[in-house]
Amino acid sequence: MAGVAGRLARNWCRSAVLSPLQVFSFPSLQLHLSGTAMRASQDDFENAMNQVKLLKKDPGNEVKLKLYALYKQATEGPCNMPKPGVFDFINKAKWDAWNALGSLPKETARQNYVDLVSSLSSSSESSSQGKPGADREQQEYENLVVTSEDGITKIMFNRPTRKNAISTQMYQEIMLALKAASKDDSTITVVTGNGDYYSSGNDLANFTDIPPGGVEEKAKQSAIMLRDFVDTFIDFPKPLIAVVNGPAVGISVTTLGLFDAVYASDKATFHTPFSHLGLSPEGCASYTFPKIMGPAKATEMLIFGKKLTAREACAQGLVTEVFPDSTFQKEVWTRLKAYSKLPQNSMRISKQVIRKIEKEKLHAVNAEECSVLQKRWLSDECMNATMNFLSKRSKL
Ligand SMILES: CCCC/C=C/CC(=O)SCCNC(=O)CCNC(=O)[C@H](O)C(C)(C)COP(=O)(O)OP(=O)(O)OC[C@H]1O[C@@H](n2cnc3c(N)ncnc32)[C@H](O)[C@@H]1OP(=O)(O)O
């Protein structure tokens, strides 16, 4: 049972309470919680809350629980909530941490929170400065490998043990990487996956990271993030190519409708199980898929969750070309290197001409899809499906 609790706590804490936190190992971090320093003002406290979101690495479960407890103590005072049930691992861990602070005064908790965040921020800085000569791009992204070579910027999803599921932090990183690629001197940008999957879509553990404002606040934040994420694809100015190395699920499929070309291994599959998850389409697929493949085929995918093989997806226009897996990488990269030598401005301008007429429409579709999803995430259908997946994974 301890293993299960640990796993659940890990899921919660990985992107938890005060996320997006980006993992840091602080084995020797000493916490100074005595509250002997000057009293922190409300501004200091708010700054510290913002700073937490900018930490480069995850400080670990124990520290996150301390941050959570201090935040609650500073804002609400001593814990007087009923103790969660023994099987409610996540809330029990949080309750225990908060309750352990006893009657610590709010001001002291506030100061300790500020001190703790400050110690985390300085550890984060000294750690990243302490690796002279290390690859800069590798350090910036926790879940991506971004390289630029031969006029091609390659953004590779890099969570292979999670089938490249997209965590909250990873959404942010993908947006940052795309924005950087849109401004660098490469001619084309490629998105691909490391390992056997292209991506298993949204990390379903994202929804276990509930902020102090509760599930409604979580749904609101997620809708804002999703809208920004998809907008980044809509506005991407250069040829954007997907190299789909293996199965793709959910949002990693829907966003393909916003790419300029999609090359797939014959091992790839395309699956959007939205109804099974109590969800509805995103990534502008409610507009792009009927347009690409016709409304009936789009219905089979987006409403009935039919999984397509790479060849089926190609026949329906979602995929540009399929290659045998054994020669996939070689054939695709040879072709991409040739394309990357074409005149940069001409390609950019052609993309603009092709896409311009659709842009406004796509932004409106994106906004509408996010607003619908904000409600779906709060539905019993969606919550049950998510809990079902997570509890199976926890082997309860
Ligand atoms: C905030 C914006 C939200 C935008 C919304 C987007 C909607 C979507 O993207 S919907 C699609 C969501 N994705 C899924 O439903 C896929 C869930 N995963 C699976 O069904 C399976 O894991 C798989 C078919 C992808 C792979 O199965 P397989 O048996 O080969 O491998 P597993 O042992 O299941 O996976 C290894 C490991 O990875 C974890 N994992 C895989 N995918 C996800 C995921 N999407 N979210 C969270 N975790 C995932 C899986 O649980 C395994 O973890 P453990 O080793 O700890 O058990």
The ligand as an SDF file (V2000), in Angstrom:
LIG
                    3D

 57 59  0  0  0  0  0  0  0  0999 V2000
   -4.7200   20.6630  -20.4450 C   0  0  0  0  0  0  0  0  0  0  0  0
   -4.9120   20.4100  -21.8970 C   0  0  0  0  0  0  0  0  0  0  0  0
   -5.6880   19.1680  -22.1500 C   0  0  0  0  0  0  0  0  0  0  0  0
   -5.8060   18.8390  -23.5810 C   0  0  0  0  0  0  0  0  0  0  0  0
   -6.6160   17.6200  -23.7850 C   0  0  0  0  0  0  0  0  0  0  0  0
   -6.2200   16.6460  -24.5730 C   0  0  0  0  0  0  0  0  0  0  0  0
   -7.0420   15.4070  -24.7490 C   0  0  0  0  0  0  0  0  0  0  0  0
   -6.2110   14.2000  -24.9690 C   0  0  0  0  0  0  0  0  0  0  0  0
   -5.0400   14.2130  -25.2770 O   0  0  0  0  0  0  0  0  0  0  0  0
   -7.0880   12.7750  -24.7560 S   0  0  0  0  0  0  0  0  0  0  0  0
   -5.8790   11.4970  -24.8010 C   0  0  0  0  0  0  0  0  0  0  0  0
   -5.3160   11.2000  -23.4620 C   0  0  0  0  0  0  0  0  0  0  0  0
   -4.4710   10.0210  -23.5430 N   0  0  0  0  0  0  0  0  0  0  0  0
   -4.9230    8.7970  -23.2990 C   0  0  0  0  0  0  0  0  0  0  0  0
   -6.0670    8.5510  -23.0070 O   0  0  0  0  0  0  0  0  0  0  0  0
   -3.8820    7.7140  -23.3670 C   0  0  0  0  0  0  0  0  0  0  0  0
   -3.7510    7.0140  -22.0240 C   0  0  0  0  0  0  0  0  0  0  0  0
   -2.7460    5.9640  -22.1180 N   0  0  0  0  0  0  0  0  0  0  0  0
   -3.0260    4.7510  -22.5880 C   0  0  0  0  0  0  0  0  0  0  0  0
   -4.1250    4.4290  -22.9700 O   0  0  0  0  0  0  0  0  0  0  0  0
   -1.8940    3.7850  -22.6340 C   0  0  0  0  0  0  0  0  0  0  0  0
   -0.9240    4.1630  -21.6950 O   0  0  0  0  0  0  0  0  0  0  0  0
   -1.2540    3.6990  -24.0350 C   0  0  0  0  0  0  0  0  0  0  0  0
   -2.2300    3.0270  -25.0130 C   0  0  0  0  0  0  0  0  0  0  0  0
   -0.8670    5.0790  -24.5600 C   0  0  0  0  0  0  0  0  0  0  0  0
    0.0390    2.8500  -23.9760 C   0  0  0  0  0  0  0  0  0  0  0  0
   -0.2630    1.5810  -23.4360 O   0  0  0  0  0  0  0  0  0  0  0  0
    0.9070    0.5590  -23.1130 P   0  0  0  0  0  0  0  0  0  0  0  0
    0.3050   -0.6200  -22.4550 O   0  0  0  0  0  0  0  0  0  0  0  0
    1.7460    0.3270  -24.3280 O   0  0  0  0  0  0  0  0  0  0  0  0
    1.8500    1.3530  -22.0920 O   0  0  0  0  0  0  0  0  0  0  0  0
    1.5170    1.7620  -20.5910 P   0  0  0  0  0  0  0  0  0  0  0  0
    2.1590    0.7720  -19.6810 O   0  0  0  0  0  0  0  0  0  0  0  0
    0.0790    2.0040  -20.4340 O   0  0  0  0  0  0  0  0  0  0  0  0
    2.2940    3.1730  -20.4900 O   0  0  0  0  0  0  0  0  0  0  0  0
    3.5910    3.3450  -19.8930 C   0  0  0  0  0  0  0  0  0  0  0  0
    3.4580    4.3300  -18.7490 C   0  0  0  0  0  0  0  0  0  0  0  0
    3.0650    5.5780  -19.2930 O   0  0  0  0  0  0  0  0  0  0  0  0
    1.8800    6.0410  -18.6470 C   0  0  0  0  0  0  0  0  0  0  0  0
    1.0870    6.8100  -19.5890 N   0  0  0  0  0  0  0  0  0  0  0  0
    0.9240    6.5440  -20.8930 C   0  0  0  0  0  0  0  0  0  0  0  0
    0.1210    7.4640  -21.4260 N   0  0  0  0  0  0  0  0  0  0  0  0
   -0.2320    8.3160  -20.4550 C   0  0  0  0  0  0  0  0  0  0  0  0
   -1.0610    9.4620  -20.4160 C   0  0  0  0  0  0  0  0  0  0  0  0
   -1.6710    9.9450  -21.4890 N   0  0  0  0  0  0  0  0  0  0  0  0
   -1.2010   10.0960  -19.2450 N   0  0  0  0  0  0  0  0  0  0  0  0
   -0.5670    9.6650  -18.1390 C   0  0  0  0  0  0  0  0  0  0  0  0
    0.2350    8.5540  -18.1100 N   0  0  0  0  0  0  0  0  0  0  0  0
    0.3880    7.8980  -19.2660 C   0  0  0  0  0  0  0  0  0  0  0  0
    1.1920    4.7540  -18.2310 C   0  0  0  0  0  0  0  0  0  0  0  0
    0.2820    4.9950  -17.2130 O   0  0  0  0  0  0  0  0  0  0  0  0
    2.3730    3.9200  -17.7830 C   0  0  0  0  0  0  0  0  0  0  0  0
    2.7390    4.3900  -16.4920 O   0  0  0  0  0  0  0  0  0  0  0  0
    3.1000    3.3640  -15.2960 P   0  0  0  0  0  0  0  0  0  0  0  0
    4.3270    2.6430  -15.7760 O   0  0  0  0  0  0  0  0  0  0  0  0
    3.3500    4.2410  -14.1010 O   0  0  0  0  0  0  0  0  0  0  0  0
    1.9340    2.4520  -15.1090 O   0  0  0  0  0  0  0  0  0  0  0  0
  1  2  1  0
  2  3  1  0
  3  4  1  0
  4  5  1  0
  5  6  2  0
  6  7  1  0
  7  8  1  0
  8  9  2  0
  8 10  1  0
 10 11  1  0
 11 12  1  0
 12 13  1  0
 13 14  1  0
 14 15  2  0
 14 16  1  0
 16 17  1  0
 17 18  1  0
 18 19  1  0
 19 20  2  0
 19 21  1  0
 21 22  1  0
 21 23  1  0
 23 24  1  0
 23 25  1  0
 23 26  1  0
 26 27  1  0
 27 28  1  0
 28 29  2  0
 28 30  1  0
 28 31  1  0
 31 32  1  0
 32 33  2  0
 32 34  1  0
 32 35  1  0
 35 36  1  0
 36 37  1  0
 37 38  1  0
 37 52  1  0
 38 39  1  0
 39 40  1  0
 39 50  1  0
 40 41  1  0
 40 49  1  0
 41 42  2  0
 42 43  1  0
 43 44  1  0
 43 49  2  0
 44 45  1  0
 44 46  2  0
 46 47  1  0
 47 48  2  0
 48 49  1  0
 50 51  1  0
 50 52  1  0
 52 53  1  0
 53 54  1  0
 54 55  2  0
 54 56  1  0
 54 57  1  0
M  END
$$$$
